[in-house]
Amino acid sequence: MNSTLELEVTQLHAEICAGLADPSRILILYELAQSPRNVTELCNSLGMSQPLVSRHLKVLRERGMVNAERNGTTITYSLANAKIIEALDLLRAAMREIVAKRAALVQAMPD
């Protein structure tokens, strides 16, 4: 196996996949893809508590997936790289295709 590929896959798993392991973090990323937001705005739009959103943002920030900019007492978060959303959109499309294929197989089964 290609050692570079193996190293990159290990890093991908440790950084990106771990950052995306909770669906709430993916929803936060989609919110930030629309526009930068502070914690209160994210809480309101996602219906999550402030401590929960803050913990998720910490994980995303540590993995370089979001940026944080302090403006006085407020911290505004933004998406660090739009390719994250592109990758998520591709994964969602693949998931829809897999689910559709499974549904077609179930429908094709004789009763």
NORVENBEL-V727472 format. One record per backbone hydrogen bond with DSSP energy under -0.5 kcal/mol. NH is the residue of the N-H (numbers start at 1). CO is the residue of the C=O. Records with the same first field share a line. If there is no record, write none. Layout:
NH = CO ; CO
This chain:
6 = 2
7 = 3
8 = 4
9 = 5
10 = 6
11 = 7
12 = 8
13 = 9
14 = 10
15 = 11
16 = 12
17 = 12
18 = 13
19 = 15
20 = 16
21 = 18
23 = 21
25 = 22
26 = 22
27 = 23
28 = 24
29 = 25
30 = 26
31 = 27
32 = 28
33 = 29
34 = 30 ; 31
35 = 31
37 = 77
39 = 75
42 = 38
43 = 39
44 = 40
45 = 41
46 = 42
47 = 43
48 = 43
53 = 49
54 = 50
55 = 51
56 = 52
57 = 53
58 = 54
59 = 55
60 = 56
61 = 57
62 = 58
63 = 59
64 = 61
65 = 60
66 = 60
67 = 78
69 = 76
71 = 74
74 = 71
76 = 69 ; 74
77 = 37
78 = 67
79 = 32
80 = 65
81 = 65
84 = 81
85 = 82
86 = 82
87 = 83
88 = 84
89 = 85
90 = 86
91 = 87
92 = 88
93 = 89
94 = 90
95 = 91
96 = 92
97 = 93
98 = 94
99 = 95
100 = 96
101 = 97
102 = 98
103 = 99
104 = 100
105 = 101
106 = 102
107 = 103
108 = 104
109 = 105 ; 106
